[in-house]
Amino acid sequence: MKIFSVFNEIFLCYVSKRAIVNINQQFFDMIRERFVPDMGRLWLNADYVKCIHASGELFTGWVSSAMNM
């Protein structure tokens, strides 16, 4: 029973990490393509959202962040 539990934990960890990697890839693909509607599905639309641009510039607020990607 303990072996199954350890295997299950390892599997769940892998699945979780894979999901994070996949969503991260999708997000960066959206940024690269500058597809704002899709970014809106993943980004919280709130004034306190912050984004650090690759140039190092900080943008605050969803609209500012999305428009400057």
C-alpha positions as CSV (number, residue, x, y, z in Angstrom):
1,M,0.0,0.0,0.0
2,K,2.8,2.4,0.8
3,I,4.5,1.8,-2.6
4,F,1.3,2.8,-4.3
5,S,1.0,5.9,-2.2
6,V,4.6,7.0,-3.1
7,F,4.0,6.3,-6.8
8,N,0.7,8.3,-6.6
9,E,2.5,11.2,-5.0
10,I,5.3,11.1,-7.7
11,F,2.7,10.9,-10.5
12,L,0.6,13.8,-9.1
13,C,3.8,15.9,-8.8
14,Y,4.7,15.2,-12.4
15,V,1.2,16.0,-13.6
16,S,1.1,19.3,-11.7
17,K,4.5,20.3,-13.0
18,R,3.6,19.4,-16.5
19,A,0.4,21.4,-16.3
20,I,2.4,24.5,-15.1
21,V,4.9,24.0,-17.9
22,N,2.1,23.7,-20.5
23,I,0.2,26.8,-19.3
24,N,3.5,28.8,-19.1
25,Q,4.3,27.8,-22.7
26,Q,0.8,28.8,-23.9
27,F,1.1,32.2,-22.1
28,F,4.5,33.0,-23.7
29,D,3.1,31.9,-27.1
30,M,0.3,34.4,-26.6
31,I,2.7,37.1,-25.7
32,R,4.9,36.4,-28.7
33,E,1.9,36.5,-31.0
34,R,0.5,39.6,-29.1
35,F,-2.9,38.0,-28.9
36,V,-4.5,40.0,-26.1
37,P,-7.9,38.2,-26.0
38,D,-6.2,34.9,-25.1
39,M,-3.9,36.7,-22.6
40,G,-7.1,37.9,-20.9
41,R,-8.1,34.3,-20.1
42,L,-4.9,33.9,-18.0
43,W,-4.2,37.3,-16.7
44,L,-6.3,38.8,-13.9
45,N,-8.0,41.9,-15.1
46,A,-7.3,44.2,-12.1
47,D,-5.6,47.5,-11.5
48,Y,-3.0,45.9,-9.1
49,V,-1.7,43.4,-11.8
50,K,2.0,44.0,-12.4
51,C,4.1,42.9,-15.4
52,I,7.9,43.3,-15.7
53,H,8.7,43.7,-19.4
54,A,11.8,42.1,-20.9
55,S,13.3,45.6,-21.0
56,G,13.0,45.7,-17.2
57,E,10.2,48.3,-17.3
58,L,7.3,47.8,-14.8
59,F,3.7,48.1,-16.0
60,T,0.8,48.2,-13.5
61,G,-2.8,47.3,-14.4
62,W,-4.1,44.8,-16.9
63,V,-4.6,47.2,-19.8
64,S,-1.1,48.8,-19.4
65,S,0.5,45.4,-19.1
66,A,-1.3,43.9,-22.0
67,M,-0.8,46.8,-24.3
68,N,3.0,47.0,-23.6
69,M,3.8,43.3,-24.2
